Amino acid sequence: MRRIEDYEPIVGRFRIHELYKLGEKLNGKIIQNINSTAVGGGVAEILDRMVPLLRQLGINARWDVIKGGEEFFKITKRFHNALHGVKLDFHEKEFEYFLEVNRENAEMMDLVGDVIFIHDPQPIALVEKKKEIGRNWLWRCHIDFSTPIPQIWEFLKGYIEEYDAAIFSAPAFSRELKIPQVLISPSIDPLSDKNKELSTEEVRSVFESFKIDLSRPVVTQISRFDYLKDPLGVIDAYKMAKKYVDCQLVLAGGPATDDPEGEIVFNAIKERAASDPDIFILLLPPASDIEINALQRGSTIVLQKSLKEGFGLTVAEALWKERPVIASAVGGIPLQITHKYSGILTRTVEGTSFWIKQLIQEPDFARMLGKNGKERIKNNFLITRHLTDYMLTFLHLMEGGAEDIVYL
């Protein structure tokens, strides 16, 4: 089990001391995290790493997951797409069913947190319980909120403004709200199986298990099989680049229990890639962190060609491993990448294809991007900084009230 002290060689003694001092002020307080899935996606991954560390710091951190059937998650997936700007119309019955499931969960759950910390839209209406039980309520948005469809935004806004404060991942996601808003970017855990150092032999073994040729350039995108991650655009960019440079493409991802569209997207990818033996489509089970780590470390280039993106943890993961990253200039990705310094930002299939070709042909430039990228992640996007930001927010909320929240 990881200890807080294990991070000292990476982040320094001062950061560890700061964490313990903040933990002392929150000793015994219950921080109750609630989201919609225990497996799949960045939210579950962050909570899986963060909750045990908060407990080590003396905080009674909990993590609960709401329950919902197939129809509920179809509706919340539509919410997700509409918040990303996809033009969808909603019927009143969808909102009614969404609220019904939230209210059922509210009655079943033991809402005991000194801070009740709700993640993303799926459990957002649990805040209806606030008038009955009091406590401090935080809402955390992990998705790209920059261009929501007005109908879904107006529906959710009424619930968001019942919270004491809202947390967003990037300045572009901030909205006009009556409550305080805090900027806290997500993070990666450098000591997790997905990010820890691996030997050359371990990396080679994973590539051999998937029959991927490490002697030839490998371009990789790792993400959920979701249209908003644009896997079909990735295939198109790869095919354009392959006219000029030899390369292979890896599209790797796994399912999330709250995403009913994953199988449809996965089948569309297989159909688009069927005629090319150099495209490897890997459906990875949940416990595949070592495989993902090795795929990122062994790749020549890592892509994240999202159409919309809350933050893009896979970008931070690849940069931490000193890989050159080509990613879309959307959501929280530009917080991580300075174009042509710590990575490459693109907006089109053609631009992505151009930079695949350039980085394969200019390995020294690619190495420079990877080196600068790792430094960027080390200084800004590791879990120790994330813990500090969260604990400061909890403290201000409990000791000073929402009006005393510090805008981080």
Buried (B, 14 or more C-beta within 10 A) or exposed (E): EBEBEEBBEEBEEEBBEBBEEBBEBBEEBBBBBBBBBBBBBBBBBBBBBBBEBBBBBBBBBBBBBBEBEEEBBBBBBBBBBBBBBBEBEBEEEBBEBBBEBBBBBBEEBEBEBBBBBBBBBBBBBBBBBBEEEEBBBBBBBBBBBBEBBEBBBEBBBEBBEBBBBBBBBBEBBBBEBEBBBBBBBBBBBBBBBBBEEBEEEBBBBBBEEEEBEBEEBBBBBBBBBBBBBBBBBBBBBBBBBBEBBEBBBBBBBBBBBBBBBBEEBBEBBBEBBEEBEBBBBBBBEEEBBBBBBBBBBBBBBBBBBBBBBBBBBBBBBBBBBBBBBBBBBBBBBBBBBBEEEBBBBBEEBEBBBBBBBBBBEEEEBBBBBBEBBBEBBBEEBBBBBBBBBBBBBBBBBBEEEBEEBEEB
